[in-house]
Amino acid sequence: MLERSQNSTRDYEERWKRARNPGQGEPLSIVRNVEGDWRVKRLSGPVPMPFVWKRVRDGRGTTRVSPRGASFGPGLPFRLEQREGHVALIYTGPLSFLVDELRREADGTWLGRANVAGIQYAWFRLIPM
C-alpha cells in the first residue's frame, strides 16, 4: 500500500511540473481563471470530508463543507495571490498558516497542493461544479 502511495505522489509531482508550461500562449494558472465554484476531490493526504467545495469571486473565496446551495456557516475565507507559475489560496485570520497552491491543467481542472506552515500534506483537484 505504501508503494502505491509513493507512486501516486510522484505522478502528482510530474503533473504539477507539466502544468507549469502548457506550451505557447497565455499561461493558464492565473487568478482570473479560478473564478467560480469548485468541488474538491482529495487525491492524497488526510481522509477527505464529503461536500467540500470552494467558491472564488474577485480575488477572494471560501472553502465550504456543505452541499452546494446549503448554508452551514460562513466558510473558511482565503485570498488569492498570483505567484510564479501558480495561484496561491492564502487562508486568512487564525488559519493563515494554511496555503493551497494551484496549477490549471489542460482539461480545465486545477491540480492543488495543500500546505500547512510551509509543509505539503496533501494533493487535491478542483473540478468545476
Backbone as CSV, one residue per row, in Angstrom:
resi,resn,N_x,N_y,N_z,CA_x,CA_y,CA_z,C_x,C_y,C_z
1,MET,0.827,-1.196,0.000,0.000,0.000,0.000,0.870,1.258,0.000
2,LEU,1.928,1.256,0.796,2.811,2.412,0.871,3.439,2.708,-0.487
3,GLU,3.871,1.666,-1.213,4.495,1.871,-2.521,3.532,2.557,-3.484
4,ARG,2.266,2.147,-3.461,1.281,2.773,-4.341,1.141,4.259,-4.015
5,SER,1.139,4.601,-2.729,1.035,5.992,-2.307,2.224,6.804,-2.822
6,GLN,3.431,6.235,-2.730,4.611,6.937,-3.212,4.544,7.145,-4.718
7,ASN,4.092,6.133,-5.459,3.958,6.288,-6.914,2.972,7.393,-7.235
8,SER,1.858,7.450,-6.535,0.869,8.496,-6.778,1.466,9.865,-6.529
9,THR,2.224,10.009,-5.469,2.841,11.292,-5.165,3.786,11.706,-6.293
10,ARG,4.557,10.765,-6.814,5.443,11.074,-7.944,4.637,11.487,-9.166
11,ASP,3.533,10.792,-9.410,2.665,11.137,-10.536,2.141,12.565,-10.397
12,TYR,1.717,12.946,-9.197,1.199,14.306,-8.981,2.296,15.334,-9.151
13,GLU,3.513,15.024,-8.714,4.644,15.943,-8.914,4.895,16.157,-10.405
14,GLU,4.844,15.084,-11.190,5.044,15.197,-12.635,3.925,16.019,-13.279
15,ARG,2.683,15.778,-12.864,1.569,16.575,-13.389,1.750,18.045,-13.042
16,TRP,2.226,18.329,-11.827,2.460,19.704,-11.380,3.495,20.376,-12.286
17,LYS,4.566,19.658,-12.598,5.609,20.210,-13.469,5.072,20.469,-14.878
18,ARG,4.313,19.517,-15.422,3.761,19.684,-16.776,2.791,20.856,-16.845
19,ALA,1.997,21.069,-15.801,1.005,22.147,-15.804,1.665,23.524,-15.768
20,ARG,2.907,23.606,-15.362,3.600,24.891,-15.299,3.796,25.491,-16.685
21,ASN,4.146,24.672,-17.658,4.436,25.151,-19.008,3.542,24.430,-20.015
22,PRO,2.311,24.902,-20.204,1.392,24.208,-21.099,1.717,24.377,-22.576
23,GLY,2.699,25.183,-22.895,3.037,25.422,-24.301,2.995,26.900,-24.594
24,GLN,2.660,27.246,-25.815,2.632,28.647,-26.206,1.330,29.302,-25.783
25,GLY,1.336,30.625,-25.801,0.128,31.364,-25.459,0.133,31.821,-24.012
26,GLU,-1.004,32.317,-23.590,-1.160,32.847,-22.241,-1.087,31.729,-21.205
27,PRO,-0.405,31.964,-20.082,-0.369,30.956,-19.028,-1.788,30.654,-18.539
28,LEU,-2.036,29.404,-18.167,-3.349,29.001,-17.680,-3.539,29.277,-16.190
29,SER,-2.454,29.212,-15.439,-2.548,29.326,-13.982,-2.504,30.776,-13.534
30,ILE,-3.587,31.492,-13.808,-3.690,32.885,-13.398,-4.964,33.065,-12.586
31,VAL,-4.949,34.079,-11.724,-6.023,34.291,-10.762,-7.403,34.328,-11.416
32,ARG,-7.547,35.046,-12.507,-8.893,35.188,-13.081,-9.483,33.863,-13.563
33,ASN,-8.640,32.874,-13.860,-9.133,31.573,-14.301,-9.696,30.717,-13.161
34,VAL,-9.511,31.144,-11.925,-10.004,30.362,-10.781,-11.433,30.758,-10.401
35,GLU,-11.943,31.847,-10.962,-13.303,32.307,-10.629,-14.311,31.175,-10.805
36,GLY,-15.201,31.018,-9.840,-16.263,30.024,-9.965,-16.437,29.193,-8.716
37,ASP,-17.239,28.155,-8.854,-17.486,27.194,-7.777,-16.811,25.889,-8.160
38,TRP,-16.074,25.309,-7.207,-15.239,24.149,-7.474,-15.447,23.062,-6.427
39,ARG,-15.676,21.833,-6.876,-15.732,20.682,-5.977,-14.297,20.243,-5.706
40,VAL,-14.010,19.902,-4.465,-12.671,19.460,-4.078,-12.642,17.939,-4.044
41,LYS,-11.722,17.364,-4.800,-11.522,15.917,-4.777,-10.134,15.650,-4.222
42,ARG,-10.061,15.016,-3.076,-8.779,14.710,-2.439,-8.089,13.602,-3.223
43,LEU,-6.818,13.803,-3.576,-6.041,12.800,-4.300,-5.098,12.042,-3.377
44,SER,-4.583,12.717,-2.349,-3.718,12.076,-1.360,-3.792,12.901,-0.083
45,GLY,-3.308,12.320,1.000,-3.323,13.034,2.270,-4.448,12.557,3.160
46,PRO,-4.847,13.396,4.135,-5.886,13.006,5.088,-7.185,12.600,4.393
47,VAL,-7.957,11.795,5.083,-9.232,11.323,4.553,-10.107,12.521,4.193
48,PRO,-10.638,12.545,2.971,-11.461,13.693,2.567,-12.810,13.707,3.275
49,MET,-13.291,14.899,3.510,-14.630,15.063,4.065,-15.585,15.215,2.892
50,PRO,-16.791,14.693,3.027,-17.746,14.877,1.929,-18.196,16.330,1.852
51,PHE,-18.631,16.731,0.703,-19.234,18.045,0.481,-18.259,19.208,0.631
52,VAL,-16.979,19.013,0.356,-16.025,20.125,0.409,-15.992,20.785,-0.960
53,TRP,-16.145,22.118,-0.974,-16.087,22.872,-2.220,-15.573,24.271,-1.943
54,LYS,-15.135,24.937,-3.010,-14.595,26.296,-2.894,-15.388,27.222,-3.804
55,ARG,-15.647,28.425,-3.316,-16.263,29.485,-4.122,-15.259,30.614,-4.224
56,VAL,-14.973,31.051,-5.467,-13.983,32.099,-5.709,-14.634,33.222,-6.505
57,ARG,-14.495,34.452,-5.978,-15.022,35.645,-6.635,-14.077,36.818,-6.355
58,ASP,-13.699,37.548,-7.388,-12.955,38.800,-7.244,-11.711,38.690,-6.365
59,GLY,-10.910,37.660,-6.589,-9.643,37.526,-5.867,-9.768,37.060,-4.428
60,ARG,-10.955,36.635,-4.032,-11.196,36.134,-2.678,-12.067,34.896,-2.780
61,GLY,-12.147,34.127,-1.710,-13.005,32.962,-1.744,-13.200,32.346,-0.385
62,THR,-13.944,31.264,-0.387,-14.173,30.496,0.839,-14.133,29.012,0.503
63,THR,-13.670,28.239,1.466,-13.783,26.787,1.399,-14.951,26.420,2.288
64,ARG,-15.854,25.628,1.748,-17.085,25.284,2.468,-17.217,23.771,2.594
65,VAL,-17.839,23.358,3.679,-18.143,21.954,3.907,-19.654,21.865,4.036
66,SER,-20.310,21.730,2.893,-21.766,21.632,2.852,-22.181,21.293,1.434
67,PRO,-23.352,20.694,1.283,-23.834,20.517,-0.085,-23.998,21.889,-0.721
68,ARG,-23.671,22.006,-2.001,-23.779,23.301,-2.686,-25.204,23.829,-2.550
69,GLY,-25.308,25.084,-2.193,-26.616,25.710,-2.017,-27.074,25.700,-0.568
70,ALA,-26.570,24.755,0.222,-26.911,24.735,1.646,-25.938,25.640,2.383
71,SER,-26.368,26.184,3.485,-25.514,27.099,4.235,-25.324,26.592,5.658
72,PHE,-24.109,26.142,5.956,-23.769,25.686,7.296,-22.714,26.597,7.902
73,GLY,-22.850,27.872,7.733,-21.874,28.810,8.261,-21.173,29.553,7.146
74,PRO,-20.274,30.448,7.514,-19.660,31.345,6.534,-18.570,30.725,5.668
75,GLY,-18.033,29.603,6.022,-16.914,29.027,5.265,-15.592,29.565,5.767
76,LEU,-14.504,28.999,5.262,-13.154,29.407,5.653,-12.624,30.357,4.589
77,PRO,-12.426,31.642,4.926,-12.043,32.636,3.914,-10.569,32.557,3.512
78,PHE,-10.314,32.868,2.241,-8.952,32.965,1.735,-8.888,34.085,0.697
79,ARG,-7.660,34.513,0.410,-7.426,35.470,-0.664,-6.538,34.781,-1.685
80,LEU,-6.620,35.236,-2.933,-5.808,34.656,-3.998,-4.617,35.558,-4.273
81,GLU,-3.514,34.944,-4.590,-2.294,35.675,-4.920,-1.633,35.002,-6.117
82,GLN,-1.282,35.794,-7.116,-0.563,35.265,-8.271,0.887,35.057,-7.875
83,ARG,1.386,33.870,-8.110,2.790,33.568,-7.849,3.420,33.016,-9.121
84,GLU,4.714,32.829,-9.086,5.435,32.330,-10.258,4.923,30.946,-10.653
85,GLY,4.151,30.879,-11.742,3.690,29.607,-12.270,2.489,28.983,-11.597
86,HIS,1.921,29.634,-10.582,0.747,29.077,-9.924,-0.038,30.161,-9.195
87,VAL,-1.200,29.770,-8.696,-2.039,30.656,-7.891,-2.045,30.122,-6.467
88,ALA,-1.883,31.014,-5.498,-1.917,30.617,-4.086,-3.236,31.059,-3.459
89,LEU,-3.856,30.155,-2.706,-5.029,30.472,-1.898,-4.516,30.568,-0.464
90,ILE,-4.489,31.783,0.064,-3.915,32.023,1.384,-5.058,32.270,2.354
91,TYR,-5.236,31.352,3.280,-6.323,31.472,4.244,-6.054,32.638,5.181
92,THR,-7.112,33.262,5.656,-6.984,34.470,6.467,-7.294,34.182,7.934
93,GLY,-6.993,35.165,8.774,-7.282,35.049,10.201,-6.453,33.975,10.871
94,PRO,-7.071,33.236,11.798,-6.301,32.251,12.566,-5.803,31.067,11.729
95,LEU,-6.277,30.929,10.509,-5.818,29.831,9.642,-4.797,30.298,8.607
96,SER,-4.145,31.426,8.853,-3.219,31.986,7.870,-1.989,31.105,7.622
97,PHE,-1.796,30.078,8.415,-0.698,29.139,8.190,-1.043,28.106,7.103
98,LEU,-2.285,28.124,6.595,-2.709,27.214,5.526,-2.630,27.917,4.172
99,VAL,-1.986,27.278,3.207,-1.873,27.811,1.852,-2.083,26.664,0.868
100,ASP,-3.031,26.844,-0.051,-3.218,25.902,-1.149,-2.569,26.511,-2.386
101,GLU,-1.845,25.697,-3.143,-1.215,26.149,-4.379,-1.875,25.424,-5.545
102,LEU,-2.222,26.165,-6.591,-2.977,25.616,-7.714,-2.270,25.839,-9.046
103,ARG,-2.340,24.832,-9.891,-1.930,24.955,-11.296,-3.043,24.367,-12.146
104,ARG,-3.436,25.111,-13.166,-4.508,24.660,-14.039,-3.975,23.637,-15.030
105,GLU,-4.736,22.555,-15.194,-4.360,21.526,-16.155,-5.099,21.775,-17.468
106,ALA,-4.672,21.119,-18.501,-5.216,21.350,-19.847,-6.715,21.066,-19.936
107,ASP,-7.243,20.195,-19.075,-8.671,19.846,-19.132,-9.562,20.844,-18.390
108,GLY,-8.974,21.923,-17.834,-9.763,22.945,-17.149,-9.894,22.733,-15.660
109,THR,-9.438,21.608,-15.152,-9.425,21.396,-13.699,-8.148,22.000,-13.132
110,TRP,-8.070,22.062,-11.809,-6.879,22.586,-11.143,-6.267,21.491,-10.278
111,LEU,-4.955,21.308,-10.382,-4.219,20.415,-9.505,-3.739,21.252,-8.331
112,GLY,-3.996,20.783,-7.114,-3.645,21.573,-5.942,-2.748,20.844,-4.973
113,ARG,-1.908,21.631,-4.301,-1.081,21.134,-3.201,-1.525,21.873,-1.945
114,ALA,-1.858,21.128,-0.913,-2.248,21.735,0.360,-1.023,21.774,1.276
115,ASN,-0.798,22.943,1.886,0.367,23.144,2.741,-0.057,23.704,4.093
116,VAL,0.601,23.235,5.135,0.406,23.798,6.471,1.777,24.246,6.967
117,ALA,1.892,25.519,7.298,3.153,26.106,7.769,4.310,25.773,6.819
118,GLY,4.043,25.805,5.501,5.080,25.577,4.509,5.381,24.119,4.208
119,ILE,4.670,23.195,4.837,4.898,21.768,4.607,3.710,21.180,3.850
120,GLN,4.005,20.579,2.708,2.936,19.980,1.903,2.414,18.733,2.597
121,TYR,1.067,18.623,2.677,0.484,17.442,3.324,-0.545,16.724,2.462
122,ALA,-0.951,17.286,1.325,-1.962,16.615,0.512,-1.964,17.157,-0.913
123,TRP,-2.475,16.322,-1.818,-2.782,16.713,-3.193,-4.290,16.684,-3.350
124,PHE,-4.830,17.592,-4.167,-6.253,17.600,-4.448,-6.498,18.140,-5.837
125,ARG,-7.721,18.023,-6.271,-8.099,18.508,-7.587,-9.360,19.347,-7.430
126,LEU,-9.426,20.466,-8.144,-10.643,21.285,-8.186,-11.351,21.000,-9.501
127,ILE,-12.618,20.625,-9.385,-13.426,20.255,-10.540,-14.602,21.234,-10.605
128,PRO,-14.869,21.828,-11.790,-15.969,22.801,-11.857,-17.301,22.158,-11.460
129,MET,-18.117,22.956,-10.762,-19.444,22.473,-10.343,-20.481,22.937,-11.350
